[in-house]
Amino acid sequence: MSKENIILPAMSDQMTEAELLKWNISEGSEIKKGDIIAEISTDKVDMDLDSPFTGKVTKLLIEEGSVINVGEVLAEVETEEDSLLGSIFD
């Protein structure tokens, strides 16, 4: 098992931040890669945020209504998937 961070990806070249409108998950939720986990709003459009991982949500780090920067960690997920970096930093 490994811990993975879900981060806010840049959805365009100009995107630097977004508002977290709504979580569609909660701590303890089981999620699959591709599940819609949140709704976000940029300066141009509202959109769904998909999970990049399959696993169990262990921590939501951002509250609904918060403005977050691209690259900021939104949530932590415990997953069976192998981390790209393995255990280098453990």
PyMOL Python script that loads the backbone (N, CA, C, O; Angstrom):
from pymol import cmd

cmd.read_pdbstr("""\
ATOM      1  N   MET A   1       0.829  -1.186   0.000  1.00  0.00           N
ATOM      2  CA  MET A   1       0.000   0.000   0.000  1.00  0.00           C
ATOM      3  C   MET A   1       0.870   1.245   0.000  1.00  0.00           C
ATOM      4  O   MET A   1       1.941   1.279   0.606  1.00  0.00           O
ATOM      5  N   SER A   2       0.395   2.244  -0.679  1.00  0.00           N
ATOM      6  CA  SER A   2       1.128   3.505  -0.675  1.00  0.00           C
ATOM      7  C   SER A   2       0.155   4.665  -0.502  1.00  0.00           C
ATOM      8  O   SER A   2      -1.034   4.553  -0.801  1.00  0.00           O
ATOM      9  N   LYS A   3       0.686   5.773  -0.016  1.00  0.00           N
ATOM     10  CA  LYS A   3      -0.116   6.985   0.133  1.00  0.00           C
ATOM     11  C   LYS A   3       0.165   7.874  -1.063  1.00  0.00           C
ATOM     12  O   LYS A   3       1.319   8.151  -1.390  1.00  0.00           O
ATOM     13  N   GLU A   4      -0.891   8.314  -1.706  1.00  0.00           N
ATOM     14  CA  GLU A   4      -0.773   9.200  -2.863  1.00  0.00           C
ATOM     15  C   GLU A   4      -1.506  10.500  -2.582  1.00  0.00           C
ATOM     16  O   GLU A   4      -2.492  10.519  -1.846  1.00  0.00           O
ATOM     17  N   ASN A   5      -1.028  11.574  -3.162  1.00  0.00           N
ATOM     18  CA  ASN A   5      -1.664  12.881  -3.030  1.00  0.00           C
ATOM     19  C   ASN A   5      -2.419  13.222  -4.302  1.00  0.00           C
ATOM     20  O   ASN A   5      -1.895  13.084  -5.407  1.00  0.00           O
ATOM     21  N   ILE A   6      -3.654  13.670  -4.135  1.00  0.00           N
ATOM     22  CA  ILE A   6      -4.413  14.196  -5.264  1.00  0.00           C
ATOM     23  C   ILE A   6      -4.150  15.695  -5.284  1.00  0.00           C
ATOM     24  O   ILE A   6      -4.423  16.397  -4.310  1.00  0.00           O
ATOM     25  N   ILE A   7      -3.618  16.178  -6.403  1.00  0.00           N
ATOM     26  CA  ILE A   7      -3.290  17.599  -6.524  1.00  0.00           C
ATOM     27  C   ILE A   7      -4.211  18.258  -7.551  1.00  0.00           C
ATOM     28  O   ILE A   7      -4.830  17.589  -8.378  1.00  0.00           O
ATOM     29  N   LEU A   8      -4.281  19.569  -7.476  1.00  0.00           N
ATOM     30  CA  LEU A   8      -5.048  20.317  -8.470  1.00  0.00           C
ATOM     31  C   LEU A   8      -4.193  20.436  -9.728  1.00  0.00           C
ATOM     32  O   LEU A   8      -3.153  21.096  -9.715  1.00  0.00           O
ATOM     33  N   PRO A   9      -4.634  19.791 -10.825  1.00  0.00           N
ATOM     34  CA  PRO A   9      -3.861  19.893 -12.061  1.00  0.00           C
ATOM     35  C   PRO A   9      -4.174  21.184 -12.812  1.00  0.00           C
ATOM     36  O   PRO A   9      -5.243  21.769 -12.639  1.00  0.00           O
ATOM     37  N   ALA A  10      -3.245  21.618 -13.635  1.00  0.00           N
ATOM     38  CA  ALA A  10      -3.496  22.750 -14.534  1.00  0.00           C
ATOM     39  C   ALA A  10      -4.322  22.222 -15.695  1.00  0.00           C
ATOM     40  O   ALA A  10      -3.885  21.321 -16.411  1.00  0.00           O
ATOM     41  N   MET A  11      -5.506  22.774 -15.885  1.00  0.00           N
ATOM     42  CA  MET A  11      -6.386  22.306 -16.946  1.00  0.00           C
ATOM     43  C   MET A  11      -6.278  23.173 -18.196  1.00  0.00           C
ATOM     44  O   MET A  11      -6.935  22.916 -19.205  1.00  0.00           O
ATOM     45  N   SER A  12      -5.441  24.200 -18.113  1.00  0.00           N
ATOM     46  CA  SER A  12      -5.111  25.027 -19.274  1.00  0.00           C
ATOM     47  C   SER A  12      -3.781  25.706 -18.979  1.00  0.00           C
ATOM     48  O   SER A  12      -3.311  25.702 -17.841  1.00  0.00           O
ATOM     49  N   ASP A  13      -3.183  26.285 -20.003  1.00  0.00           N
ATOM     50  CA  ASP A  13      -1.898  26.965 -19.823  1.00  0.00           C
ATOM     51  C   ASP A  13      -2.008  28.183 -18.913  1.00  0.00           C
ATOM     52  O   ASP A  13      -1.054  28.532 -18.219  1.00  0.00           O
ATOM     53  N   GLN A  14      -3.161  28.822 -18.918  1.00  0.00           N
ATOM     54  CA  GLN A  14      -3.346  30.042 -18.143  1.00  0.00           C
ATOM     55  C   GLN A  14      -3.858  29.789 -16.727  1.00  0.00           C
ATOM     56  O   GLN A  14      -3.841  30.705 -15.905  1.00  0.00           O
ATOM     57  N   MET A  15      -4.305  28.601 -16.426  1.00  0.00           N
ATOM     58  CA  MET A  15      -4.897  28.309 -15.116  1.00  0.00           C
ATOM     59  C   MET A  15      -3.835  28.328 -14.023  1.00  0.00           C
ATOM     60  O   MET A  15      -2.820  27.638 -14.118  1.00  0.00           O
ATOM     61  N   THR A  16      -4.078  29.126 -12.985  1.00  0.00           N
ATOM     62  CA  THR A  16      -3.163  29.183 -11.848  1.00  0.00           C
ATOM     63  C   THR A  16      -3.841  28.806 -10.538  1.00  0.00           C
ATOM     64  O   THR A  16      -3.179  28.432  -9.570  1.00  0.00           O
ATOM     65  N   GLU A  17      -5.183  28.909 -10.516  1.00  0.00           N
ATOM     66  CA  GLU A  17      -5.923  28.594  -9.301  1.00  0.00           C
ATOM     67  C   GLU A  17      -7.362  28.241  -9.652  1.00  0.00           C
ATOM     68  O   GLU A  17      -7.819  28.459 -10.774  1.00  0.00           O
ATOM     69  N   ALA A  18      -8.065  27.688  -8.662  1.00  0.00           N
ATOM     70  CA  ALA A  18      -9.472  27.342  -8.821  1.00  0.00           C
ATOM     71  C   ALA A  18     -10.129  27.349  -7.448  1.00  0.00           C
ATOM     72  O   ALA A  18      -9.454  27.275  -6.422  1.00  0.00           O
ATOM     73  N   GLU A  19     -11.453  27.440  -7.445  1.00  0.00           N
ATOM     74  CA  GLU A  19     -12.210  27.341  -6.207  1.00  0.00           C
ATOM     75  C   GLU A  19     -12.800  25.939  -6.102  1.00  0.00           C
ATOM     76  O   GLU A  19     -13.389  25.436  -7.059  1.00  0.00           O
ATOM     77  N   LEU A  20     -12.644  25.314  -4.951  1.00  0.00           N
ATOM     78  CA  LEU A  20     -13.253  24.016  -4.704  1.00  0.00           C
ATOM     79  C   LEU A  20     -14.706  24.259  -4.325  1.00  0.00           C
ATOM     80  O   LEU A  20     -15.004  24.701  -3.216  1.00  0.00           O
ATOM     81  N   LEU A  21     -15.604  23.968  -5.253  1.00  0.00           N
ATOM     82  CA  LEU A  21     -17.027  24.215  -5.028  1.00  0.00           C
ATOM     83  C   LEU A  21     -17.656  23.160  -4.131  1.00  0.00           C
ATOM     84  O   LEU A  21     -18.400  23.480  -3.203  1.00  0.00           O
ATOM     85  N   LYS A  22     -17.347  21.884  -4.421  1.00  0.00           N
ATOM     86  CA  LYS A  22     -18.012  20.807  -3.697  1.00  0.00           C
ATOM     87  C   LYS A  22     -17.204  19.522  -3.770  1.00  0.00           C
ATOM     88  O   LYS A  22     -16.712  19.147  -4.834  1.00  0.00           O
ATOM     89  N   TRP A  23     -17.071  18.850  -2.630  1.00  0.00           N
ATOM     90  CA  TRP A  23     -16.515  17.497  -2.606  1.00  0.00           C
ATOM     91  C   TRP A  23     -17.644  16.518  -2.940  1.00  0.00           C
ATOM     92  O   TRP A  23     -18.759  16.672  -2.442  1.00  0.00           O
ATOM     93  N   ASN A  24     -17.370  15.528  -3.764  1.00  0.00           N
ATOM     94  CA  ASN A  24     -18.313  14.444  -4.043  1.00  0.00           C
ATOM     95  C   ASN A  24     -17.918  13.182  -3.280  1.00  0.00           C
ATOM     96  O   ASN A  24     -18.521  12.125  -3.465  1.00  0.00           O
ATOM     97  N   ILE A  25     -16.905  13.295  -2.424  1.00  0.00           N
ATOM     98  CA  ILE A  25     -16.393  12.190  -1.629  1.00  0.00           C
ATOM     99  C   ILE A  25     -16.244  12.662  -0.194  1.00  0.00           C
ATOM    100  O   ILE A  25     -16.392  13.849   0.095  1.00  0.00           O
ATOM    101  N   SER A  26     -15.951  11.733   0.701  1.00  0.00           N
ATOM    102  CA  SER A  26     -15.661  12.084   2.089  1.00  0.00           C
ATOM    103  C   SER A  26     -14.512  11.205   2.567  1.00  0.00           C
ATOM    104  O   SER A  26     -14.156  10.229   1.906  1.00  0.00           O
ATOM    105  N   GLU A  27     -13.932  11.549   3.713  1.00  0.00           N
ATOM    106  CA  GLU A  27     -12.875  10.717   4.270  1.00  0.00           C
ATOM    107  C   GLU A  27     -13.443   9.327   4.518  1.00  0.00           C
ATOM    108  O   GLU A  27     -14.536   9.180   5.066  1.00  0.00           O
ATOM    109  N   GLY A  28     -12.697   8.315   4.112  1.00  0.00           N
ATOM    110  CA  GLY A  28     -13.150   6.934   4.237  1.00  0.00           C
ATOM    111  C   GLY A  28     -13.797   6.388   2.972  1.00  0.00           C
ATOM    112  O   GLY A  28     -14.021   5.182   2.864  1.00  0.00           O
ATOM    113  N   SER A  29     -14.099   7.258   2.016  1.00  0.00           N
ATOM    114  CA  SER A  29     -14.721   6.814   0.753  1.00  0.00           C
ATOM    115  C   SER A  29     -13.756   5.939  -0.042  1.00  0.00           C
ATOM    116  O   SER A  29     -12.549   6.181  -0.070  1.00  0.00           O
ATOM    117  N   GLU A  30     -14.315   4.922  -0.683  1.00  0.00           N
ATOM    118  CA  GLU A  30     -13.568   4.126  -1.651  1.00  0.00           C
ATOM    119  C   GLU A  30     -13.789   4.774  -3.018  1.00  0.00           C
ATOM    120  O   GLU A  30     -14.929   5.018  -3.414  1.00  0.00           O
ATOM    121  N   ILE A  31     -12.707   5.050  -3.733  1.00  0.00           N
ATOM    122  CA  ILE A  31     -12.810   5.685  -5.045  1.00  0.00           C
ATOM    123  C   ILE A  31     -12.072   4.860  -6.087  1.00  0.00           C
ATOM    124  O   ILE A  31     -11.191   4.063  -5.764  1.00  0.00           O
ATOM    125  N   LYS A  32     -12.449   5.065  -7.337  1.00  0.00           N
ATOM    126  CA  LYS A  32     -11.783   4.421  -8.460  1.00  0.00           C
ATOM    127  C   LYS A  32     -11.204   5.494  -9.359  1.00  0.00           C
ATOM    128  O   LYS A  32     -11.711   6.614  -9.421  1.00  0.00           O
ATOM    129  N   LYS A  33     -10.142   5.140 -10.051  1.00  0.00           N
ATOM    130  CA  LYS A  33      -9.548   6.052 -11.025  1.00  0.00           C
ATOM    131  C   LYS A  33     -10.639   6.482 -12.002  1.00  0.00           C
ATOM    132  O   LYS A  33     -11.343   5.644 -12.565  1.00  0.00           O
ATOM    133  N   GLY A  34     -10.773   7.797 -12.199  1.00  0.00           N
ATOM    134  CA  GLY A  34     -11.770   8.329 -13.124  1.00  0.00           C
ATOM    135  C   GLY A  34     -13.057   8.772 -12.453  1.00  0.00           C
ATOM    136  O   GLY A  34     -13.862   9.471 -13.069  1.00  0.00           O
ATOM    137  N   ASP A  35     -13.274   8.371 -11.171  1.00  0.00           N
ATOM    138  CA  ASP A  35     -14.462   8.843 -10.454  1.00  0.00           C
ATOM    139  C   ASP A  35     -14.419  10.359 -10.304  1.00  0.00           C
ATOM    140  O   ASP A  35     -13.349  10.937 -10.114  1.00  0.00           O
ATOM    141  N   ILE A  36     -15.567  10.993 -10.387  1.00  0.00           N
ATOM    142  CA  ILE A  36     -15.645  12.434 -10.156  1.00  0.00           C
ATOM    143  C   ILE A  36     -15.610  12.661  -8.648  1.00  0.00           C
ATOM    144  O   ILE A  36     -16.525  12.257  -7.931  1.00  0.00           O
ATOM    145  N   ILE A  37     -14.550  13.309  -8.172  1.00  0.00           N
ATOM    146  CA  ILE A  37     -14.365  13.477  -6.729  1.00  0.00           C
ATOM    147  C   ILE A  37     -14.716  14.878  -6.232  1.00  0.00           C
ATOM    148  O   ILE A  37     -14.981  15.072  -5.046  1.00  0.00           O
ATOM    149  N   ALA A  38     -14.718  15.852  -7.141  1.00  0.00           N
ATOM    150  CA  ALA A  38     -15.001  17.227  -6.727  1.00  0.00           C
ATOM    151  C   ALA A  38     -15.461  18.057  -7.904  1.00  0.00           C
ATOM    152  O   ALA A  38     -15.262  17.695  -9.063  1.00  0.00           O
ATOM    153  N   GLU A  39     -16.086  19.191  -7.577  1.00  0.00           N
ATOM    154  CA  GLU A  39     -16.435  20.195  -8.573  1.00  0.00           C
ATOM    155  C   GLU A  39     -15.597  21.427  -8.284  1.00  0.00           C
ATOM    156  O   GLU A  39     -15.529  21.894  -7.147  1.00  0.00           O
ATOM    157  N   ILE A  40     -14.956  21.951  -9.328  1.00  0.00           N
ATOM    158  CA  ILE A  40     -14.120  23.141  -9.168  1.00  0.00           C
ATOM    159  C   ILE A  40     -14.549  24.224 -10.145  1.00  0.00           C
ATOM    160  O   ILE A  40     -15.211  23.955 -11.148  1.00  0.00           O
ATOM    161  N   SER A  41     -14.158  25.452  -9.830  1.00  0.00           N
ATOM    162  CA  SER A  41     -14.476  26.591 -10.682  1.00  0.00           C
ATOM    163  C   SER A  41     -13.200  27.384 -10.958  1.00  0.00           C
ATOM    164  O   SER A  41     -12.490  27.784 -10.036  1.00  0.00           O
ATOM    165  N   THR A  42     -12.926  27.602 -12.238  1.00  0.00           N
ATOM    166  CA  THR A  42     -11.811  28.472 -12.620  1.00  0.00           C
ATOM    167  C   THR A  42     -12.393  29.812 -13.033  1.00  0.00           C
ATOM    168  O   THR A  42     -13.606  30.010 -12.958  1.00  0.00           O
ATOM    169  N   ASP A  43     -11.550  30.727 -13.463  1.00  0.00           N
ATOM    170  CA  ASP A  43     -12.044  32.032 -13.895  1.00  0.00           C
ATOM    171  C   ASP A  43     -12.870  31.930 -15.177  1.00  0.00           C
ATOM    172  O   ASP A  43     -13.560  32.881 -15.544  1.00  0.00           O
ATOM    173  N   LYS A  44     -12.807  30.778 -15.865  1.00  0.00           N
ATOM    174  CA  LYS A  44     -13.515  30.631 -17.129  1.00  0.00           C
ATOM    175  C   LYS A  44     -14.648  29.616 -17.113  1.00  0.00           C
ATOM    176  O   LYS A  44     -15.624  29.774 -17.846  1.00  0.00           O
ATOM    177  N   VAL A  45     -14.537  28.567 -16.282  1.00  0.00           N
ATOM    178  CA  VAL A  45     -15.508  27.470 -16.381  1.00  0.00           C
ATOM    179  C   VAL A  45     -15.582  26.669 -15.080  1.00  0.00           C
ATOM    180  O   VAL A  45     -14.605  26.584 -14.335  1.00  0.00           O
ATOM    181  N   ASP A  46     -16.747  26.087 -14.820  1.00  0.00           N
ATOM    182  CA  ASP A  46     -16.904  25.118 -13.737  1.00  0.00           C
ATOM    183  C   ASP A  46     -16.702  23.739 -14.340  1.00  0.00           C
ATOM    184  O   ASP A  46     -17.149  23.479 -15.457  1.00  0.00           O
ATOM    185  N   MET A  47     -16.029  22.849 -13.610  1.00  0.00           N
ATOM    186  CA  MET A  47     -15.760  21.514 -14.149  1.00  0.00           C
ATOM    187  C   MET A  47     -15.640  20.487 -13.041  1.00  0.00           C
ATOM    188  O   MET A  47     -15.497  20.823 -11.865  1.00  0.00           O
ATOM    189  N   ASP A  48     -15.702  19.218 -13.447  1.00  0.00           N
ATOM    190  CA  ASP A  48     -15.519  18.105 -12.534  1.00  0.00           C
ATOM    191  C   ASP A  48     -14.044  17.739 -12.466  1.00  0.00           C
ATOM    192  O   ASP A  48     -13.314  17.856 -13.450  1.00  0.00           O
ATOM    193  N   LEU A  49     -13.618  17.293 -11.288  1.00  0.00           N
ATOM    194  CA  LEU A  49     -12.251  16.821 -11.088  1.00  0.00           C
ATOM    195  C   LEU A  49     -12.302  15.313 -10.891  1.00  0.00           C
ATOM    196  O   LEU A  49     -12.986  14.827  -9.990  1.00  0.00           O
ATOM    197  N   ASP A  50     -11.582  14.570 -11.731  1.00  0.00           N
ATOM    198  CA  ASP A  50     -11.554  13.113 -11.667  1.00  0.00           C
ATOM    199  C   ASP A  50     -10.407  12.633 -10.788  1.00  0.00           C
ATOM    200  O   ASP A  50      -9.379  13.299 -10.663  1.00  0.00           O
ATOM    201  N   SER A  51     -10.602  11.466 -10.181  1.00  0.00           N
ATOM    202  CA  SER A  51      -9.544  10.860  -9.372  1.00  0.00           C
ATOM    203  C   SER A  51      -8.487  10.224 -10.266  1.00  0.00           C
ATOM    204  O   SER A  51      -8.820   9.502 -11.206  1.00  0.00           O
ATOM    205  N   PRO A  52      -7.219  10.487  -9.980  1.00  0.00           N
ATOM    206  CA  PRO A  52      -6.148   9.814 -10.721  1.00  0.00           C
ATOM    207  C   PRO A  52      -5.795   8.453 -10.120  1.00  0.00           C
ATOM    208  O   PRO A  52      -4.953   7.741 -10.666  1.00  0.00           O
ATOM    209  N   PHE A  53      -6.428   8.082  -8.998  1.00  0.00           N
ATOM    210  CA  PHE A  53      -6.085   6.861  -8.266  1.00  0.00           C
ATOM    211  C   PHE A  53      -7.323   6.048  -7.902  1.00  0.00           C
ATOM    212  O   PHE A  53      -8.439   6.567  -7.872  1.00  0.00           O
ATOM    213  N   THR A  54      -7.105   4.774  -7.629  1.00  0.00           N
ATOM    214  CA  THR A  54      -8.091   3.893  -7.021  1.00  0.00           C
ATOM    215  C   THR A  54      -7.619   3.622  -5.603  1.00  0.00           C
ATOM    216  O   THR A  54      -6.458   3.272  -5.393  1.00  0.00           O
ATOM    217  N   GLY A  55      -8.501   3.780  -4.634  1.00  0.00           N
ATOM    218  CA  GLY A  55      -8.117   3.523  -3.254  1.00  0.00           C
ATOM    219  C   GLY A  55      -9.115   4.094  -2.272  1.00  0.00           C
ATOM    220  O   GLY A  55     -10.279   4.318  -2.604  1.00  0.00           O
ATOM    221  N   LYS A  56      -8.639   4.330  -1.047  1.00  0.00           N
ATOM    222  CA  LYS A  56      -9.477   4.842   0.034  1.00  0.00           C
ATOM    223  C   LYS A  56      -9.009   6.249   0.410  1.00  0.00           C
ATOM    224  O   LYS A  56      -7.824   6.474   0.659  1.00  0.00           O
ATOM    225  N   VAL A  57      -9.949   7.185   0.448  1.00  0.00           N
ATOM    226  CA  VAL A  57      -9.637   8.563   0.831  1.00  0.00           C
ATOM    227  C   VAL A  57      -9.334   8.593   2.334  1.00  0.00           C
ATOM    228  O   VAL A  57     -10.181   8.240   3.154  1.00  0.00           O
ATOM    229  N   THR A  58      -8.136   9.011   2.676  1.00  0.00           N
ATOM    230  CA  THR A  58      -7.763   9.061   4.092  1.00  0.00           C
ATOM    231  C   THR A  58      -7.874  10.463   4.679  1.00  0.00           C
ATOM    232  O   THR A  58      -8.082  10.621   5.882  1.00  0.00           O
ATOM    233  N   LYS A  59      -7.734  11.489   3.823  1.00  0.00           N
ATOM    234  CA  LYS A  59      -7.814  12.849   4.342  1.00  0.00           C
ATOM    235  C   LYS A  59      -8.187  13.835   3.247  1.00  0.00           C
ATOM    236  O   LYS A  59      -7.597  13.832   2.166  1.00  0.00           O
ATOM    237  N   LEU A  60      -9.177  14.683   3.537  1.00  0.00           N
ATOM    238  CA  LEU A  60      -9.501  15.827   2.676  1.00  0.00           C
ATOM    239  C   LEU A  60      -8.811  17.036   3.287  1.00  0.00           C
ATOM    240  O   LEU A  60      -9.043  17.360   4.452  1.00  0.00           O
ATOM    241  N   LEU A  61      -7.972  17.700   2.518  1.00  0.00           N
ATOM    242  CA  LEU A  61      -7.145  18.781   3.052  1.00  0.00           C
ATOM    243  C   LEU A  61      -7.686  20.175   2.775  1.00  0.00           C
ATOM    244  O   LEU A  61      -7.222  21.145   3.373  1.00  0.00           O
ATOM    245  N   ILE A  62      -8.659  20.290   1.876  1.00  0.00           N
ATOM    246  CA  ILE A  62      -9.181  21.588   1.462  1.00  0.00           C
ATOM    247  C   ILE A  62     -10.676  21.644   1.756  1.00  0.00           C
ATOM    248  O   ILE A  62     -11.405  20.689   1.491  1.00  0.00           O
ATOM    249  N   GLU A  63     -11.119  22.755   2.299  1.00  0.00           N
ATOM    250  CA  GLU A  63     -12.541  22.937   2.586  1.00  0.00           C
ATOM    251  C   GLU A  63     -13.266  23.483   1.357  1.00  0.00           C
ATOM    252  O   GLU A  63     -12.694  24.225   0.558  1.00  0.00           O
ATOM    253  N   GLU A  64     -14.533  23.102   1.224  1.00  0.00           N
ATOM    254  CA  GLU A  64     -15.358  23.648   0.147  1.00  0.00           C
ATOM    255  C   GLU A  64     -15.381  25.165   0.251  1.00  0.00           C
ATOM    256  O   GLU A  64     -15.457  25.713   1.350  1.00  0.00           O
ATOM    257  N   GLY A  65     -15.315  25.845  -0.893  1.00  0.00           N
ATOM    258  CA  GLY A  65     -15.301  27.301  -0.928  1.00  0.00           C
ATOM    259  C   GLY A  65     -13.907  27.901  -0.925  1.00  0.00           C
ATOM    260  O   GLY A  65     -13.749  29.107  -1.114  1.00  0.00           O
ATOM    261  N   SER A  66     -12.875  27.054  -0.707  1.00  0.00           N
ATOM    262  CA  SER A  66     -11.495  27.547  -0.675  1.00  0.00           C
ATOM    263  C   SER A  66     -10.941  27.723  -2.086  1.00  0.00           C
ATOM    264  O   SER A  66     -11.264  26.956  -2.994  1.00  0.00           O
ATOM    265  N   VAL A  67     -10.109  28.737  -2.252  1.00  0.00           N
ATOM    266  CA  VAL A  67      -9.376  28.950  -3.504  1.00  0.00           C
ATOM    267  C   VAL A  67      -8.027  28.265  -3.342  1.00  0.00           C
ATOM    268  O   VAL A  67      -7.321  28.478  -2.356  1.00  0.00           O
ATOM    269  N   ILE A  68      -7.683  27.445  -4.318  1.00  0.00           N
ATOM    270  CA  ILE A  68      -6.462  26.643  -4.255  1.00  0.00           C
ATOM    271  C   ILE A  68      -5.602  26.882  -5.490  1.00  0.00           C
ATOM    272  O   ILE A  68      -6.113  27.188  -6.567  1.00  0.00           O
ATOM    273  N   ASN A  69      -4.299  26.739  -5.319  1.00  0.00           N
ATOM    274  CA  ASN A  69      -3.353  26.925  -6.411  1.00  0.00           C
ATOM    275  C   ASN A  69      -3.107  25.620  -7.151  1.00  0.00           C
ATOM    276  O   ASN A  69      -3.187  24.539  -6.568  1.00  0.00           O
ATOM    277  N   VAL A  70      -2.808  25.728  -8.434  1.00  0.00           N
ATOM    278  CA  VAL A  70      -2.422  24.565  -9.227  1.00  0.00           C
ATOM    279  C   VAL A  70      -1.237  23.904  -8.534  1.00  0.00           C
ATOM    280  O   VAL A  70      -0.298  24.585  -8.122  1.00  0.00           O
ATOM    281  N   GLY A  71      -1.278  22.594  -8.404  1.00  0.00           N
ATOM    282  CA  GLY A  71      -0.203  21.837  -7.765  1.00  0.00           C
ATOM    283  C   GLY A  71      -0.407  21.624  -6.279  1.00  0.00           C
ATOM    284  O   GLY A  71       0.329  20.853  -5.663  1.00  0.00           O
ATOM    285  N   GLU A  72      -1.397  22.294  -5.685  1.00  0.00           N
ATOM    286  CA  GLU A  72      -1.671  22.148  -4.258  1.00  0.00           C
ATOM    287  C   GLU A  72      -2.349  20.797  -4.000  1.00  0.00           C
ATOM    288  O   GLU A  72      -3.169  20.338  -4.795  1.00  0.00           O
ATOM    289  N   VAL A  73      -1.989  20.171  -2.871  1.00  0.00           N
ATOM    290  CA  VAL A  73      -2.562  18.877  -2.503  1.00  0.00           C
ATOM    291  C   VAL A  73      -3.970  19.083  -1.967  1.00  0.00           C
ATOM    292  O   VAL A  73      -4.188  19.878  -1.052  1.00  0.00           O
ATOM    293  N   LEU A  74      -4.924  18.359  -2.545  1.00  0.00           N
ATOM    294  CA  LEU A  74      -6.325  18.454  -2.164  1.00  0.00           C
ATOM    295  C   LEU A  74      -6.730  17.365  -1.178  1.00  0.00           C
ATOM    296  O   LEU A  74      -7.506  17.606  -0.253  1.00  0.00           O
ATOM    297  N   ALA A  75      -6.193  16.159  -1.389  1.00  0.00           N
ATOM    298  CA  ALA A  75      -6.591  15.016  -0.581  1.00  0.00           C
ATOM    299  C   ALA A  75      -5.499  13.951  -0.613  1.00  0.00           C
ATOM    300  O   ALA A  75      -4.641  13.933  -1.495  1.00  0.00           O
ATOM    301  N   GLU A  76      -5.561  13.062   0.385  1.00  0.00           N
ATOM    302  CA  GLU A  76      -4.650  11.921   0.446  1.00  0.00           C
ATOM    303  C   GLU A  76      -5.453  10.639   0.236  1.00  0.00           C
ATOM    304  O   GLU A  76      -6.570  10.501   0.735  1.00  0.00           O
ATOM    305  N   VAL A  77      -4.865   9.707  -0.511  1.00  0.00           N
ATOM    306  CA  VAL A  77      -5.515   8.444  -0.821  1.00  0.00           C
ATOM    307  C   VAL A  77      -4.547   7.302  -0.509  1.00  0.00           C
ATOM    308  O   VAL A  77      -3.371   7.356  -0.870  1.00  0.00           O
ATOM    309  N   GLU A  78      -5.057   6.270   0.165  1.00  0.00           N
ATOM    310  CA  GLU A  78      -4.297   5.048   0.381  1.00  0.00           C
ATOM    311  C   GLU A  78      -4.642   4.125  -0.772  1.00  0.00           C
ATOM    312  O   GLU A  78      -5.815   3.840  -1.013  1.00  0.00           O
ATOM    313  N   THR A  79      -3.634   3.658  -1.484  1.00  0.00           N
ATOM    314  CA  THR A  79      -3.872   2.892  -2.700  1.00  0.00           C
ATOM    315  C   THR A  79      -3.013   1.644  -2.753  1.00  0.00           C
ATOM    316  O   THR A  79      -1.957   1.571  -2.124  1.00  0.00           O
ATOM    317  N   GLU A  80      -3.474   0.675  -3.505  1.00  0.00           N
ATOM    318  CA  GLU A  80      -2.713  -0.553  -3.737  1.00  0.00           C
ATOM    319  C   GLU A  80      -1.742  -0.372  -4.902  1.00  0.00           C
ATOM    320  O   GLU A  80      -0.842  -1.188  -5.100  1.00  0.00           O
ATOM    321  N   GLU A  81      -1.928   0.697  -5.667  1.00  0.00           N
ATOM    322  CA  GLU A  81      -1.095   0.945  -6.837  1.00  0.00           C
ATOM    323  C   GLU A  81       0.329   1.238  -6.416  1.00  0.00           C
ATOM    324  O   GLU A  81       0.559   1.834  -5.363  1.00  0.00           O
ATOM    325  N   ASP A  82       1.280   0.826  -7.227  1.00  0.00           N
ATOM    326  CA  ASP A  82       2.675   1.136  -6.950  1.00  0.00           C
ATOM    327  C   ASP A  82       2.938   2.589  -7.266  1.00  0.00           C
ATOM    328  O   ASP A  82       2.546   3.087  -8.321  1.00  0.00           O
ATOM    329  N   SER A  83       3.595   3.259  -6.360  1.00  0.00           N
ATOM    330  CA  SER A  83       3.985   4.645  -6.568  1.00  0.00           C
ATOM    331  C   SER A  83       5.046   4.695  -7.661  1.00  0.00           C
ATOM    332  O   SER A  83       5.874   3.789  -7.764  1.00  0.00           O
ATOM    333  N   LEU A  84       5.028   5.743  -8.474  1.00  0.00           N
ATOM    334  CA  LEU A  84       6.035   5.896  -9.525  1.00  0.00           C
ATOM    335  C   LEU A  84       7.450   5.945  -8.955  1.00  0.00           C
ATOM    336  O   LEU A  84       8.400   5.516  -9.610  1.00  0.00           O
ATOM    337  N   LEU A  85       7.593   6.465  -7.737  1.00  0.00           N
ATOM    338  CA  LEU A  85       8.912   6.600  -7.108  1.00  0.00           C
ATOM    339  C   LEU A  85       9.205   5.461  -6.142  1.00  0.00           C
ATOM    340  O   LEU A  85      10.259   5.441  -5.507  1.00  0.00           O
ATOM    341  N   GLY A  86       8.279   4.511  -6.028  1.00  0.00           N
ATOM    342  CA  GLY A  86       8.502   3.395  -5.120  1.00  0.00           C
ATOM    343  C   GLY A  86       8.673   3.877  -3.700  1.00  0.00           C
ATOM    344  O   GLY A  86       7.925   4.742  -3.244  1.00  0.00           O
ATOM    345  N   SER A  87       9.635   3.338  -3.001  1.00  0.00           N
ATOM    346  CA  SER A  87       9.851   3.697  -1.592  1.00  0.00           C
ATOM    347  C   SER A  87      11.094   4.545  -1.415  1.00  0.00           C
ATOM    348  O   SER A  87      11.700   4.530  -0.343  1.00  0.00           O
ATOM    349  N   ILE A  88      11.483   5.275  -2.425  1.00  0.00           N
ATOM    350  CA  ILE A  88      12.700   6.097  -2.362  1.00  0.00           C
ATOM    351  C   ILE A  88      12.669   7.060  -1.191  1.00  0.00           C
ATOM    352  O   ILE A  88      13.688   7.259  -0.530  1.00  0.00           O
ATOM    353  N   PHE A  89      11.494   7.673  -0.915  1.00  0.00           N
ATOM    354  CA  PHE A  89      11.414   8.688   0.115  1.00  0.00           C
ATOM    355  C   PHE A  89      10.853   8.183   1.433  1.00  0.00           C
ATOM    356  O   PHE A  89      10.660   8.970   2.360  1.00  0.00           O
ATOM    357  N   ASP A  90      10.584   6.879   1.537  1.00  0.00           N
ATOM    358  CA  ASP A  90      10.038   6.327   2.792  1.00  0.00           C
ATOM    359  C   ASP A  90      11.102   6.231   3.858  1.00  0.00           C
ATOM    360  O   ASP A  90      10.821   5.791   4.973  1.00  0.00           O
TER     361      ASP A  90
END
""", "prot")
cmd.dss("prot")
cmd.show_as("cartoon", "prot")
cmd.util.cbc("prot")
cmd.orient("prot")
